[in-house]
Amino acid sequence: MDVATARDGVEALGLLRETPFNLLLLDIEMPRMDGFELARHVRRDPVLKAMPIVMISSRTGTKHREQARALGVAAFLGKPYQSRDLVECVRGLLPAVDGDADAD
């Protein structure tokens, strides 16, 4: 998997508009633009709106999970999480790629 990182939601939105990505991993708590606001921008963008979003956050209460679901977030992982759970989640949301079955 190729991965790009952003320091905050504003930078992430710029990257998303410049580069094709297959999936977005997103935290709720970020400077300048929080994860909920970034998810709203993604869902309103005609090019990005179908991109699966996985939210990863220490804020795991029902209120935050429901807000994420309402924004079309495909999966929600609470911190701390196991890396195998994240990989499983990502693989479940992305289409199979040749050779992917052997990738770890």
Phi, psi and omega in degrees: 000137173266135185233141172236147179240156177227148181285334183201178183295325179295313178296320179299316180298319176299315178298317181298326181279340182265331190231136176285125176239155180263342187199151179238122171264131192219135173262152176288313187269105177219152177287159176065321177208116183285172184297325178295316179295318178297317178300321177299315179299317180298314183291336179273345182276123183301330181279325187264343193302334181271354182295128176295139177242131173247119178264132179237121186205155172280345177273094189250012180292165181304319181303314182289321178295318179293320178296318178298314180300318180297333178273001178087022177290131185283328182208153181227121177245133177272146175273142353284154179231161178271137182301325180295327177294320178295313180299317178299316179299311181298313180298326179289337182264342183258147176294150179298142178241144178310130179083357184294331182297332181268349184284138175227000000 
